[in-house]
């Protein structure tokens, strides 16, 4: 889980619904250096599939892990380029 990662920044998108978690994640990733990891904390269950699909179709990012913790969804996204 997150203890394996050195988090560069945490993005809190709790309360936001599609497409805002993806839009805000893209913006936050753009501000990171290559190799840094962004933790995204969301309450929208759709963020699980939305962020997975976005990361799969986006060059320069890798979705490392997604964790469901009750009503909170945590996503770990690494900037690769």
Residue pairs with C-beta under 8 A, 6 or more apart in sequence:
1 65
1 67
2 39
2 67
2 74
2 76
5 37
5 39
5 64
5 65
5 76
6 37
7 37
7 38
7 39
7 76
8 32
8 33
8 36
8 37
8 38
9 28
9 31
9 32
9 36
9 38
9 39
10 38
10 39
10 40
10 41
11 24
11 25
11 28
11 38
11 39
11 40
11 41
12 41
13 20
13 21
13 24
13 25
13 40
13 41
13 42
13 44
13 47
14 41
14 42
14 43
14 72
15 43
16 24
16 42
16 44
17 44
17 46
18 44
18 46
18 47
18 50
19 50
21 40
21 42
21 44
21 47
21 50
21 51
22 47
22 50
22 51
22 54
25 38
25 40
25 51
25 54
25 75
25 77
26 54
26 58
28 38
28 40
29 38
29 60
29 61
29 77
29 79
32 38
32 79
33 79
34 79
34 80
34 81
35 78
35 79
35 80
36 78
36 79
37 64
37 76
37 77
37 78
37 79
38 76
38 77
38 78
38 79
39 74
39 75
39 76
40 47
40 51
40 74
40 75
40 76
40 77
41 72
41 73
41 74
42 72
42 73
42 74
42 75
43 71
43 72
43 73
44 50
44 73
45 73
47 73
47 75
48 66
48 68
48 73
48 75
51 63
51 66
51 75
51 77
52 63
52 66
54 61
55 61
55 62
55 63
55 77
56 63
59 81
60 79
60 80
60 81
61 77
61 78
61 79
61 80
62 77
62 78
62 80
63 75
63 76
63 77
64 76
64 77
64 78
65 75
65 76
66 73
66 74
66 75
66 76
67 73
67 74
67 75
67 76
